Amino acid sequence: MSNAALHPAAAPGDPDELRKVLTAAGRLIVGKPETLRLALTCLLAGGHLLIEDVPGVGKTTLAHVLARLLGLDFQRIQFTADLLPADIVGVSIFERGEGRFHFHPGPVFAQLVLADEINRATPKTQSALLEAMEERQVTADGETRRLPEPFFVIATQNPRTQIGTFGLPESQLDRFLMRISLGYPDRAAERELLAGGDRRQMLGDVEPLLSVDALRAWQRHVDRVHVAGPLLDYVQALLAASRSMPGWALGLSPRAGLSLLRAARAWAMIDGRAQVVPEDVQQVLPSVAGHRLQSVDGDDGERLRGLVEGVRIP
């Protein structure tokens, strides 16, 4: 497969501007370049992102950083056990002066919504995000209202073993294009963090590097990144292998395959390439497939590696 660079007239801008976003994000989220690239890939592909990790490793800061660098209107929802669906979507209040009900939009009406600790809310409240994430709209009091464009949900989730958490159902998990984990920093990155002070206090100095219009143009360009026939054969082989490998309770669906291709296109686009190669698919596969595959014994990481190693590259 060709690794030809994007023709200048074909792309909405210089791919360097995407890499500058990653560089700027890396000044606050230290030592996690691949994780940052996966997060940006997810947003460029128009998907929602789930970040699963222990408290205190930078999940919330990552969402703030991306919102600022991409110039997005931002709202944060702290999910708790007593949070109600109306706290997310909004509520109609009777205005005595006008003699009618007036809808007051909830925090979901933002371009980037941070659903912080989403698995601390009840399943009923979690489901309030389902229509928003899938249809990019909400229905309240019998009226459907469109959400802003673009619209992203970045949700953070604590490990399911922690007290007071409610596991996300499969239908909710499937709404997320990717699931990533930051993990603890290595020794050098942690030293830099300790010496540099609170990263959240540094957020005020972060300026947008991409306009909303530019972001939407890059999103549209994702679909123009070419996928050749042999690459489609490779993705189909991965899907088939996931359904036949022992140890998986469920394999990857056709929709998961479409998500995998879109993420691979966005990953290639950041590199300035006009065509997807198998290595692009392999880079995004764990983040796209990990939360969609259900292993019978919880050994997801090892099986994902086995899936990649067991399917021949065309």
Backbone bond lengths (Angstrom), bond angles and torsions (degrees), N, CA, C in turn:
res aa  C-N    CA-C-N  psi(-1)  N-CA   C-N-CA  omega(-1)  CA-C   N-CA-C  phi
1 M - - - 1.449 - - 1.520 110.17 -
2 S 1.351 115.50 145.56 1.457 120.28 -178.30 1.512 111.42 -77.96
3 N 1.327 115.48 143.99 1.455 121.59 174.33 1.524 110.39 -106.41
4 A 1.318 116.41 31.16 1.455 120.51 -175.70 1.521 111.04 -58.76
5 A 1.339 115.60 140.01 1.466 119.96 179.46 1.524 109.47 -72.86
6 L 1.329 115.52 157.78 1.444 120.53 176.43 1.526 110.29 -61.83
7 H 1.322 116.36 135.34 1.459 120.38 174.11 1.528 108.10 -68.63
8 P 1.326 118.94 135.49 1.469 120.70 -175.62 1.516 113.17 -53.01
9 A 1.355 117.92 -35.88 1.456 120.05 -178.31 1.517 112.17 -76.24
10 A 1.336 117.72 -16.81 1.455 120.46 -175.48 1.523 112.25 -83.24
11 A 1.328 116.72 -31.52 1.454 120.41 -176.14 1.524 110.41 -92.85
12 P 1.344 118.08 151.25 1.464 120.78 179.98 1.520 113.50 -73.57
13 G 1.309 117.87 -6.95 1.455 122.53 -179.50 1.508 109.72 -174.70
14 D 1.303 116.18 -174.30 1.457 121.96 178.03 1.523 108.64 -80.16
15 P 1.342 118.72 125.18 1.466 119.84 177.45 1.522 113.75 -56.51
16 D 1.336 116.91 -17.82 1.466 119.41 176.39 1.526 111.73 -59.77
17 E 1.360 117.50 -28.70 1.459 118.57 -179.18 1.527 110.89 -68.63
18 L 1.320 117.09 -27.73 1.460 120.06 174.88 1.523 110.43 -72.01
19 R 1.312 115.88 -40.74 1.463 119.33 179.49 1.528 111.76 -70.01
20 K 1.341 117.44 -27.79 1.464 120.27 175.05 1.526 110.96 -67.07
21 V 1.332 116.43 -34.21 1.468 120.15 174.86 1.524 109.91 -61.07
22 L 1.328 116.59 -43.32 1.464 120.32 179.43 1.523 111.49 -65.41
23 T 1.323 116.71 -40.39 1.463 120.24 179.18 1.522 110.98 -62.59
24 A 1.336 116.05 -44.31 1.465 120.39 180.00 1.529 110.73 -65.64
25 A 1.333 117.14 -40.41 1.466 120.05 178.50 1.520 110.64 -64.42
26 G 1.322 116.85 -33.99 1.455 121.48 -179.14 1.522 113.84 -67.86
27 R 1.327 117.36 -16.58 1.463 119.61 176.70 1.522 111.63 -74.33
28 L 1.333 116.66 -22.70 1.458 120.08 178.16 1.526 112.16 -104.71
29 I 1.330 116.48 -38.04 1.467 120.98 176.03 1.524 105.81 -100.99
30 V 1.324 115.51 92.15 1.469 120.90 -167.46 1.523 111.32 -84.83
31 G 1.346 114.96 137.50 1.458 120.45 172.22 1.504 115.58 77.63
32 K 1.357 118.23 16.66 1.465 120.94 -177.84 1.532 111.35 -130.73
33 P 1.335 118.09 53.20 1.474 119.29 -174.95 1.521 113.75 -63.04
34 E 1.336 118.00 -40.38 1.468 119.45 -178.64 1.517 111.06 -69.58
35 T 1.326 117.79 -38.53 1.457 120.97 178.43 1.520 110.77 -64.61
36 L 1.329 117.02 -41.11 1.455 121.04 177.16 1.527 110.96 -62.71
37 R 1.323 115.72 -40.32 1.473 118.14 179.55 1.521 111.09 -66.86
38 L 1.319 117.42 -38.35 1.463 119.88 175.95 1.523 111.14 -61.44
39 A 1.334 116.93 -41.41 1.461 120.73 179.79 1.525 110.72 -63.64
40 L 1.335 117.28 -45.34 1.462 120.33 178.80 1.525 110.38 -66.14
41 T 1.319 117.23 -39.15 1.466 121.10 176.45 1.518 110.64 -56.51
42 C 1.311 116.56 -43.71 1.462 121.49 -179.33 1.528 111.12 -60.22
43 L 1.334 116.59 -46.26 1.460 119.70 -178.68 1.532 111.70 -69.54
44 L 1.321 117.49 -39.23 1.466 119.97 176.78 1.527 111.00 -62.42
45 A 1.316 116.24 -33.19 1.466 120.90 178.20 1.521 112.09 -79.32
46 G 1.331 117.05 -0.76 1.462 120.76 177.54 1.507 114.12 78.91
47 G 1.334 117.52 19.18 1.455 120.91 -175.13 1.510 113.47 -103.38
48 H 1.315 114.51 168.44 1.453 122.42 175.35 1.527 109.30 -94.91
49 L 1.338 115.62 151.07 1.457 121.17 -171.03 1.525 110.59 -121.90
50 L 1.334 116.46 132.53 1.457 122.94 174.94 1.528 108.16 -111.03
51 I 1.342 116.32 124.98 1.456 121.29 177.94 1.522 107.72 -112.10
52 E 1.304 116.39 114.49 1.465 121.57 -177.08 1.521 109.15 -111.85
53 D 1.340 116.24 120.75 1.459 119.92 -179.91 1.518 109.60 -172.36
54 V 1.311 115.30 172.48 1.458 121.53 177.51 1.524 109.38 -71.10
55 P 1.336 118.45 157.58 1.470 120.43 177.92 1.527 111.88 -63.01
56 G 1.342 115.36 147.61 1.454 120.50 170.39 1.505 117.27 91.66
57 V 1.356 118.38 9.87 1.469 119.21 -178.76 1.527 112.78 -105.22
58 G 1.345 118.03 3.35 1.464 119.97 173.79 1.512 115.66 108.32
59 K 1.328 118.72 16.05 1.466 120.23 -178.12 1.528 111.83 -61.99
60 T 1.329 115.97 -49.55 1.461 120.24 -178.46 1.523 111.08 -67.64
61 T 1.315 117.11 -39.28 1.463 120.62 178.83 1.518 111.26 -61.62
62 L 1.318 117.23 -38.39 1.460 121.21 178.79 1.525 110.76 -59.32
63 A 1.335 117.15 -44.29 1.464 120.09 179.24 1.522 111.17 -63.15
64 H 1.342 117.10 -43.36 1.463 121.04 177.81 1.525 111.04 -60.47
65 V 1.321 116.81 -44.27 1.467 121.23 -177.71 1.522 110.97 -61.76
66 L 1.321 117.27 -47.01 1.463 120.33 -179.11 1.524 111.32 -63.84
67 A 1.323 117.10 -40.59 1.468 120.06 179.33 1.527 110.42 -60.62
68 R 1.317 117.01 -44.00 1.464 120.46 -178.49 1.526 112.00 -69.27
69 L 1.323 117.16 -45.06 1.464 120.20 -177.84 1.518 112.05 -66.16
70 L 1.334 117.23 -30.17 1.467 121.25 -178.61 1.524 112.09 -96.41
71 G 1.340 117.29 4.07 1.456 121.05 175.80 1.509 114.50 65.63
72 L 1.326 117.32 33.25 1.454 121.61 -174.34 1.520 112.26 -96.74
73 D 1.330 115.82 141.81 1.455 121.91 170.83 1.531 107.96 -64.04
74 F 1.337 117.01 131.31 1.467 121.22 -166.89 1.526 111.13 -126.04
75 Q 1.328 115.61 136.96 1.459 121.52 172.45 1.526 108.50 -137.03
76 R 1.325 115.01 141.67 1.467 120.96 177.98 1.519 109.25 -114.46
77 I 1.336 115.91 132.27 1.461 122.04 175.54 1.518 107.77 -116.76
78 Q 1.310 116.68 118.35 1.459 120.58 176.10 1.528 108.72 -86.31
79 F 1.302 116.04 111.82 1.464 120.30 -177.92 1.528 109.29 -81.04
80 T 1.325 115.22 128.72 1.461 122.87 177.93 1.521 108.64 -136.48
81 A 1.313 116.18 170.18 1.458 120.59 -176.65 1.524 112.60 -63.70
82 D 1.344 117.80 -26.65 1.464 120.40 -177.59 1.526 113.09 -99.46
83 L 1.325 118.01 7.10 1.463 121.14 177.40 1.521 109.88 -67.69
84 L 1.346 117.47 137.06 1.456 123.30 -179.02 1.529 110.29 -108.49
85 P 1.348 117.38 155.02 1.468 119.49 177.08 1.526 113.48 -54.10
86 A 1.335 117.33 -37.18 1.463 120.33 179.96 1.516 111.80 -64.60
87 D 1.340 117.22 -25.60 1.464 120.61 177.40 1.522 111.36 -68.09
88 I 1.326 116.79 -18.66 1.463 122.30 -179.58 1.526 110.82 -97.38
89 V 1.332 115.33 -51.30 1.462 121.24 -172.58 1.520 112.29 -81.22
90 G 1.320 116.65 -41.15 1.455 121.53 -175.88 1.517 110.74 125.98
91 V 1.316 115.99 178.41 1.458 120.22 -174.65 1.527 109.66 -149.00
92 S 1.324 115.25 148.75 1.463 120.89 175.56 1.527 109.44 -93.50
93 I 1.318 116.17 130.33 1.467 122.56 -179.07 1.523 108.49 -122.43
94 F 1.324 115.94 135.91 1.460 120.62 -179.62 1.518 109.92 -74.02
95 E 1.329 115.58 120.64 1.460 121.96 178.07 1.522 108.12 -94.81
96 R 1.335 116.42 108.36 1.461 120.76 -173.89 1.528 111.69 -61.12
97 G 1.338 116.36 -38.69 1.454 119.22 -178.00 1.519 113.22 -64.31
98 E 1.347 116.93 -34.38 1.462 121.37 -179.39 1.518 112.33 -93.20
99 G 1.328 115.76 -14.83 1.454 119.56 179.02 1.520 113.43 70.78
100 R 1.335 117.62 26.59 1.453 119.85 179.64 1.531 109.06 -153.77
101 F 1.343 113.49 167.77 1.463 119.38 177.42 1.528 109.70 -80.58
102 H 1.310 115.31 142.33 1.471 121.03 177.93 1.522 108.64 -125.69
103 F 1.320 115.86 129.94 1.460 120.45 -177.36 1.523 110.22 -81.62
104 H 1.341 114.99 128.91 1.461 121.79 176.51 1.526 108.13 -106.83
105 P 1.333 117.92 107.39 1.472 120.18 -175.28 1.524 111.61 -60.39
106 G 1.320 115.22 143.96 1.455 121.58 175.11 1.517 111.21 -85.97
107 P 1.314 117.33 -179.16 1.472 121.18 -176.33 1.524 113.94 -67.55
108 V 1.345 118.10 -10.54 1.463 119.22 178.20 1.523 111.59 -67.91
109 F 1.328 117.25 -16.06 1.465 120.88 179.87 1.530 109.71 -85.05
110 A 1.297 115.39 65.54 1.463 122.73 176.93 1.513 107.98 -142.99
111 Q 1.329 116.22 160.74 1.469 119.23 -178.38 1.523 112.16 -72.57
112 L 1.328 116.51 -34.38 1.460 120.37 174.74 1.525 108.32 -131.12
113 V 1.317 115.31 118.63 1.457 122.00 -179.13 1.522 108.53 -109.51
114 L 1.325 115.92 123.81 1.456 120.86 173.84 1.529 108.34 -94.38
115 A 1.325 116.64 112.10 1.462 122.31 174.88 1.530 106.78 -94.00
116 D 1.326 115.35 90.51 1.461 120.93 -171.45 1.523 110.62 -80.44
117 E 1.330 115.88 127.65 1.461 123.53 -178.47 1.530 111.14 53.74
118 I 1.335 114.64 53.64 1.456 121.38 -173.33 1.523 112.54 -57.80
119 N 1.321 118.00 -29.81 1.462 118.95 -176.60 1.527 113.17 -86.02
120 R 1.342 117.54 13.06 1.464 119.99 170.95 1.526 111.52 -94.45
121 A 1.330 117.82 -7.03 1.459 121.96 176.26 1.525 109.87 -93.59
122 T 1.325 115.89 162.89 1.461 120.72 179.90 1.524 110.23 -72.31
123 P 1.328 117.47 157.83 1.467 119.82 178.39 1.525 113.53 -55.41
124 K 1.336 118.42 -34.66 1.468 120.57 179.33 1.521 110.78 -62.50
125 T 1.317 116.87 -41.91 1.460 120.31 179.45 1.521 111.03 -72.16
126 Q 1.325 116.97 -39.31 1.464 119.86 176.27 1.526 110.87 -56.68
127 S 1.341 115.50 -39.84 1.468 119.54 -176.40 1.525 112.37 -67.79
128 A 1.341 117.87 -16.73 1.460 120.27 178.04 1.526 111.37 -62.15
129 L 1.336 116.47 -22.12 1.459 120.35 178.66 1.532 112.88 -85.44
130 L 1.335 117.27 -14.02 1.460 120.19 -172.29 1.522 112.66 -57.61
131 E 1.334 116.90 -53.72 1.462 120.06 -178.28 1.523 110.45 -63.38
132 A 1.327 115.68 -40.48 1.462 119.10 -179.15 1.522 110.93 -60.97
133 M 1.327 117.23 -44.36 1.452 121.01 -176.41 1.520 112.27 -71.44
134 E 1.328 116.56 -36.50 1.457 120.10 -175.77 1.523 112.77 -85.75
135 E 1.352 116.31 -44.20 1.461 120.76 -172.13 1.521 113.33 -102.34
136 R 1.341 117.56 -7.75 1.462 122.26 -176.64 1.534 110.44 57.62
137 Q 1.326 115.70 37.60 1.446 122.08 177.28 1.525 108.64 -157.47
138 V 1.329 116.01 163.68 1.467 120.80 174.97 1.517 108.16 -132.37
139 T 1.313 115.55 151.63 1.453 121.97 176.74 1.518 108.69 -117.19
140 A 1.321 116.08 122.89 1.460 121.90 178.64 1.517 108.77 -139.28
141 D 1.336 115.61 133.77 1.466 121.62 -178.75 1.522 111.78 54.45
142 G 1.327 116.72 37.54 1.454 121.64 176.40 1.509 115.26 77.59
143 E 1.324 118.39 3.84 1.463 121.65 -179.29 1.520 109.64 -117.82
144 T 1.338 114.89 134.60 1.452 120.74 179.75 1.528 109.57 -94.12
145 R 1.318 114.94 131.84 1.467 120.51 -178.18 1.524 109.03 -124.97
146 R 1.326 115.77 131.17 1.453 121.19 179.66 1.530 110.20 -74.37
147 L 1.323 114.81 146.51 1.457 120.84 175.58 1.528 109.82 -91.42
148 P 1.329 117.79 163.87 1.469 119.76 -178.37 1.522 111.59 -61.78
149 E 1.332 114.87 161.17 1.458 122.20 173.12 1.520 108.58 -119.06
150 P 1.323 117.17 129.21 1.468 127.75 -5.65 1.526 110.74 -74.54
151 F 1.328 116.06 167.09 1.460 121.33 178.96 1.525 108.61 -134.48
152 F 1.327 115.21 121.99 1.463 121.11 179.14 1.523 109.80 -128.81
153 V 1.315 115.41 146.21 1.457 121.50 167.54 1.527 107.49 -115.96
154 I 1.324 115.41 123.95 1.462 120.60 167.82 1.518 106.26 -110.01
155 A 1.308 116.56 115.58 1.462 121.43 -178.84 1.516 109.59 -109.16
156 T 1.322 116.17 137.99 1.453 120.20 172.18 1.519 108.41 -105.20
157 Q 1.306 115.09 148.01 1.456 120.69 -175.85 1.519 109.41 -141.16
158 N 1.322 115.85 131.92 1.450 120.58 175.21 1.525 109.62 -81.42
159 P 1.319 117.85 156.53 1.473 119.44 176.92 1.521 111.37 -53.49
160 R 1.333 115.13 140.41 1.467 120.48 -175.14 1.517 112.79 -64.20
161 T 1.324 118.27 -14.03 1.460 120.93 179.32 1.518 112.20 -79.36
162 Q 1.349 118.07 -12.08 1.453 119.63 -178.38 1.526 110.91 -75.34
163 I 1.329 115.76 148.43 1.458 121.68 -178.76 1.528 109.87 -67.02
164 G 1.346 116.23 140.81 1.454 121.28 175.45 1.508 115.02 83.80
165 T 1.324 118.08 21.26 1.461 120.93 178.79 1.526 110.52 -110.88
166 F 1.332 115.06 148.85 1.461 122.97 176.43 1.518 107.18 -118.42
167 G 1.320 117.24 119.42 1.457 120.51 -178.50 1.517 112.28 -61.66
168 L 1.343 116.58 138.78 1.458 120.37 177.14 1.524 110.02 -71.13
169 P 1.344 118.04 133.99 1.471 119.64 177.05 1.518 110.99 -70.05
170 E 1.333 115.94 162.62 1.471 120.98 -177.75 1.522 111.40 -57.32
171 S 1.338 117.81 -38.18 1.462 120.54 -178.45 1.520 111.38 -63.27
172 Q 1.334 116.65 -34.28 1.465 120.32 178.18 1.522 110.81 -76.36
173 L 1.320 116.86 -42.24 1.463 120.30 179.73 1.521 111.56 -59.33
174 D 1.341 116.45 -37.47 1.456 120.55 -176.26 1.523 111.89 -68.23
175 R 1.335 117.54 -17.61 1.466 120.28 177.10 1.519 112.23 -72.11
176 F 1.315 116.80 -18.37 1.465 120.30 179.81 1.526 109.30 -89.66
177 L 1.325 115.63 124.54 1.463 119.44 177.57 1.519 110.61 -63.58
178 M 1.351 116.04 -40.30 1.461 120.60 -176.52 1.521 110.99 -136.78
179 R 1.324 114.82 151.81 1.455 122.39 167.04 1.523 107.52 -124.64
180 I 1.345 115.84 127.48 1.456 120.48 -179.35 1.524 109.21 -127.66
181 S 1.310 115.37 168.29 1.458 122.20 176.47 1.523 108.02 -137.59
182 L 1.321 116.76 134.71 1.463 120.26 179.08 1.516 111.92 -79.88
183 G 1.319 117.05 -44.83 1.455 120.09 -178.32 1.518 111.78 74.31
184 Y 1.319 115.60 169.27 1.461 120.17 177.53 1.532 109.91 -70.76
185 P 1.336 117.52 146.48 1.475 119.64 177.28 1.525 110.91 -71.03
186 D 1.344 115.62 156.27 1.459 117.91 173.08 1.530 109.12 -73.29
187 R 1.314 116.43 176.01 1.464 120.55 -172.15 1.537 112.37 -60.45
188 A 1.337 116.52 -43.90 1.467 119.71 -177.69 1.525 110.91 -66.70
189 A 1.339 116.77 -42.97 1.462 120.35 -179.99 1.523 110.97 -66.05
190 E 1.336 116.28 -39.26 1.461 119.08 179.73 1.528 110.74 -65.52
191 R 1.334 116.77 -37.89 1.470 120.07 177.96 1.529 109.86 -63.42
192 E 1.326 116.84 -40.89 1.462 120.46 178.17 1.518 111.16 -63.23
193 L 1.334 115.85 -40.24 1.465 119.90 177.80 1.524 111.43 -63.93
194 L 1.322 116.92 -44.49 1.457 121.03 -178.72 1.523 111.85 -65.27
195 A 1.326 115.81 -36.37 1.467 120.00 -178.27 1.527 112.08 -79.19
196 G 1.332 116.49 -23.93 1.462 120.03 -173.36 1.506 115.29 -93.11
197 G 1.312 118.95 -9.72 1.458 120.21 177.98 1.518 112.94 89.26
198 D 1.341 114.91 -173.88 1.467 123.05 -175.27 1.522 110.66 -67.91
199 R 1.330 115.95 119.79 1.469 120.77 -178.85 1.522 111.92 -66.15
200 R 1.316 118.38 -32.21 1.465 119.77 -178.62 1.525 110.93 -66.46
201 Q 1.318 117.56 -30.64 1.461 119.84 176.86 1.527 111.35 -69.51
202 M 1.326 116.59 -22.30 1.462 120.88 179.37 1.523 112.47 -81.70
203 L 1.341 117.22 -11.03 1.463 120.59 -176.85 1.524 112.39 -61.73
204 G 1.339 116.23 -31.61 1.455 119.28 -178.37 1.515 113.79 -62.57
205 D 1.313 117.35 -20.13 1.468 121.16 -179.78 1.527 113.05 -92.29
206 V 1.327 116.67 -2.32 1.466 120.33 -177.62 1.524 109.85 -81.32
207 E 1.319 116.55 124.66 1.464 122.70 179.06 1.524 110.42 -107.70
208 P 1.352 117.82 148.52 1.465 120.33 178.70 1.527 111.57 -60.78
209 L 1.308 116.57 136.20 1.466 122.03 175.22 1.522 111.72 -107.81
210 L 1.329 116.25 -7.89 1.465 121.29 -179.16 1.523 107.22 -141.14
211 S 1.323 117.17 134.15 1.457 120.11 175.75 1.518 109.87 -80.30
212 V 1.324 116.46 162.65 1.463 120.46 177.73 1.521 110.05 -61.78
213 D 1.338 117.93 -40.47 1.464 121.07 179.09 1.527 110.67 -62.89
214 A 1.340 116.83 -40.86 1.468 120.09 178.70 1.528 110.58 -65.98
215 L 1.326 116.71 -40.49 1.459 120.11 178.14 1.524 110.87 -60.71
216 R 1.313 116.81 -44.77 1.472 119.83 -179.90 1.527 111.11 -65.43
217 A 1.329 116.64 -34.92 1.471 119.47 177.39 1.527 110.39 -65.47
218 W 1.333 117.53 -42.08 1.463 120.09 176.77 1.527 110.79 -64.58
219 Q 1.317 117.78 -37.80 1.467 120.38 177.22 1.522 111.29 -61.17
220 R 1.336 116.60 -43.10 1.469 119.62 178.16 1.518 111.12 -64.32
221 H 1.330 115.99 -32.63 1.461 119.62 -177.73 1.530 112.45 -71.48
222 V 1.327 117.34 -21.65 1.465 120.25 178.28 1.526 110.79 -53.50
223 D 1.321 116.73 -41.57 1.466 120.38 -178.10 1.526 112.77 -67.58
224 R 1.334 117.57 -16.09 1.467 120.88 -178.72 1.520 112.50 -90.83
225 V 1.333 116.95 -6.43 1.466 119.50 175.75 1.524 107.56 -73.41
226 H 1.313 116.11 124.62 1.463 121.74 -168.91 1.530 112.67 -74.37
227 V 1.318 114.41 139.43 1.463 122.18 172.54 1.532 107.41 -120.99
228 A 1.319 116.72 113.33 1.462 121.62 -177.79 1.531 111.10 -78.90
229 G 1.328 115.01 163.88 1.462 120.63 -179.95 1.518 114.37 -55.35
230 P 1.340 118.65 -47.65 1.470 118.84 178.68 1.531 113.57 -60.01
231 L 1.344 116.62 -31.17 1.462 119.04 177.53 1.525 110.48 -69.45
232 L 1.340 116.65 -38.40 1.466 120.03 174.89 1.527 110.68 -62.80
233 D 1.331 116.49 -38.80 1.473 120.07 175.79 1.524 110.44 -59.44
234 Y 1.324 115.95 -40.83 1.468 121.04 -178.87 1.536 110.77 -64.62
235 V 1.327 116.47 -45.09 1.465 120.02 179.45 1.524 110.68 -64.22
236 Q 1.329 116.55 -41.28 1.464 119.17 177.17 1.530 111.70 -62.36
237 A 1.312 115.83 -37.88 1.469 119.11 178.37 1.522 110.93 -65.31
238 L 1.336 117.49 -37.59 1.459 120.84 176.60 1.528 110.99 -64.47
239 L 1.328 116.05 -43.54 1.461 119.74 178.80 1.527 110.81 -61.27
240 A 1.336 115.74 -45.61 1.464 119.77 -179.00 1.520 111.29 -64.14
241 A 1.334 116.64 -40.46 1.456 119.93 -179.39 1.524 111.39 -65.21
242 S 1.336 117.07 -36.39 1.467 119.96 179.91 1.525 111.43 -65.22
243 R 1.323 116.42 -26.03 1.474 120.55 -178.63 1.521 112.74 -85.77
244 S 1.323 115.90 -16.46 1.464 119.34 -176.59 1.523 113.81 -110.73
245 M 1.347 117.39 -15.52 1.459 119.96 -178.76 1.528 110.81 -67.10
246 P 1.325 118.00 134.58 1.460 119.84 175.51 1.525 110.86 -66.22
247 G 1.317 116.43 145.05 1.457 120.60 177.46 1.510 114.38 104.16
248 W 1.353 118.11 -16.62 1.457 120.96 176.40 1.521 109.01 -95.29
249 A 1.335 116.71 129.62 1.462 120.09 174.97 1.529 110.50 -75.01
250 L 1.328 116.27 -34.40 1.462 121.99 178.60 1.521 108.43 -136.76
251 G 1.333 116.49 143.35 1.456 120.81 175.66 1.516 110.99 -94.06
252 L 1.334 116.03 -175.24 1.457 121.94 -179.08 1.522 110.30 -82.08
253 S 1.321 116.19 136.35 1.463 122.54 -179.24 1.527 110.42 -85.28
254 P 1.341 117.88 167.62 1.471 119.69 173.20 1.530 112.38 -57.68
255 R 1.347 117.23 -36.05 1.461 118.93 177.81 1.524 110.94 -64.36
256 A 1.316 117.14 -36.37 1.460 119.96 175.37 1.526 110.35 -62.78
257 G 1.331 116.92 -37.15 1.457 120.58 177.03 1.519 112.44 -63.21
258 L 1.329 116.44 -41.18 1.465 120.10 176.57 1.526 111.00 -63.78
259 S 1.336 116.29 -40.34 1.464 120.40 177.47 1.519 110.95 -63.33
260 L 1.321 116.65 -40.22 1.458 121.51 179.39 1.527 110.74 -62.28
261 L 1.325 116.62 -43.49 1.466 120.49 179.63 1.526 111.42 -65.63
262 R 1.317 116.83 -42.17 1.471 118.86 -178.48 1.528 110.92 -66.35
263 A 1.318 116.62 -40.69 1.460 119.48 177.78 1.522 111.10 -65.04
264 A 1.337 117.25 -40.21 1.464 120.84 178.71 1.525 111.03 -64.46
265 R 1.334 116.82 -37.64 1.467 120.03 176.58 1.535 110.37 -61.73
266 A 1.330 116.65 -45.86 1.466 120.06 -179.28 1.520 111.06 -64.47
267 W 1.331 116.93 -39.03 1.468 121.06 178.26 1.532 110.56 -61.43
268 A 1.343 116.57 -44.44 1.462 121.03 178.52 1.525 110.94 -65.06
269 M 1.326 116.64 -37.58 1.466 120.86 -178.23 1.520 111.45 -63.08
270 I 1.336 117.45 -37.73 1.467 120.23 178.09 1.527 110.47 -61.40
271 D 1.336 116.52 -32.43 1.460 120.76 176.93 1.521 112.61 -78.44
272 G 1.338 117.29 -5.59 1.453 120.40 -179.29 1.508 113.60 79.29
273 R 1.336 116.68 25.24 1.464 120.38 -179.68 1.528 111.07 -104.60
274 A 1.338 114.92 146.66 1.457 121.33 -177.08 1.519 112.52 -93.16
275 Q 1.319 117.70 1.14 1.467 120.74 -175.93 1.525 109.75 -144.73
276 V 1.328 114.71 141.36 1.458 121.01 178.61 1.525 109.48 -81.10
277 V 1.332 116.08 138.59 1.463 121.95 174.39 1.530 108.40 -116.53
278 P 1.334 118.06 161.55 1.476 119.72 -177.45 1.525 113.82 -55.54
279 E 1.331 117.00 -32.59 1.461 119.33 -179.99 1.527 112.28 -63.80
280 D 1.347 117.13 -29.90 1.466 120.07 175.60 1.528 110.30 -63.79
281 V 1.321 115.62 -43.85 1.467 120.73 178.76 1.526 110.40 -61.71
282 Q 1.315 116.19 -43.04 1.463 120.07 -178.82 1.523 112.08 -65.54
283 Q 1.331 117.16 -34.12 1.460 120.66 -179.56 1.529 111.56 -66.21
284 V 1.319 117.36 -38.14 1.469 119.91 -175.13 1.525 112.86 -95.93
285 L 1.317 117.71 -13.61 1.466 120.89 -174.52 1.529 113.68 -54.55
286 P 1.339 120.90 -49.80 1.468 119.07 -177.75 1.521 112.90 -58.96
287 S 1.336 117.37 -37.99 1.463 120.26 -177.82 1.521 112.54 -75.99
288 V 1.330 117.11 -29.58 1.464 120.62 179.64 1.529 111.32 -83.86
289 A 1.327 116.29 -36.29 1.465 120.06 -172.33 1.520 114.07 -96.60
290 G 1.338 117.96 -24.40 1.455 120.82 -170.17 1.516 114.53 -57.26
291 H 1.351 117.28 -39.19 1.463 119.71 -178.01 1.523 112.75 -89.88
292 R 1.340 116.86 -4.31 1.457 120.28 178.27 1.524 112.28 -98.20
293 L 1.321 116.60 -24.36 1.459 121.32 177.39 1.521 109.52 -89.38
294 Q 1.293 116.67 139.26 1.461 121.42 178.80 1.524 109.14 -117.27
295 S 1.320 115.92 111.97 1.457 119.25 178.18 1.516 109.63 -87.01
296 V 1.310 116.28 154.04 1.465 120.50 -177.60 1.522 111.69 -80.66
297 D 1.331 117.83 -17.44 1.458 119.77 -177.19 1.533 113.77 -126.55
298 G 1.342 117.23 6.56 1.453 120.46 176.51 1.511 115.91 81.60
299 D 1.336 118.64 3.84 1.468 121.14 -178.47 1.532 109.74 -89.96
300 D 1.352 116.07 62.84 1.460 120.63 -172.87 1.520 112.76 -67.90
301 G 1.340 117.07 -44.78 1.456 120.01 -174.91 1.504 113.00 -60.19
302 E 1.319 117.24 -45.25 1.464 121.36 -179.43 1.518 111.08 -64.56
303 R 1.320 116.43 -39.60 1.466 119.26 -178.82 1.522 111.64 -71.03
304 L 1.331 117.85 -34.93 1.457 119.82 176.86 1.520 110.74 -63.64
305 R 1.326 116.36 -40.64 1.471 119.31 175.28 1.523 110.58 -62.30
306 G 1.316 115.85 -40.65 1.459 119.47 178.02 1.521 112.13 -63.55
307 L 1.335 116.26 -35.38 1.450 120.10 178.25 1.519 110.70 -64.09
308 V 1.318 117.09 -45.13 1.468 120.71 -179.98 1.521 110.67 -65.99
309 E 1.309 116.43 -45.06 1.491 120.70 -177.25 1.524 112.33 -70.76
310 G 1.316 116.97 -24.18 1.460 119.62 -174.77 1.522 114.43 -88.57
311 V 1.331 117.48 -7.39 1.475 120.66 -179.61 1.524 109.15 -110.31
312 R 1.297 116.06 124.40 1.465 121.74 -175.86 1.528 110.82 -72.65
313 I 1.324 116.74 135.64 1.454 122.39 175.74 1.524 109.14 -76.71
314 P 1.327 118.39 130.62 1.482 120.29 -178.59 1.521 112.36 -67.05
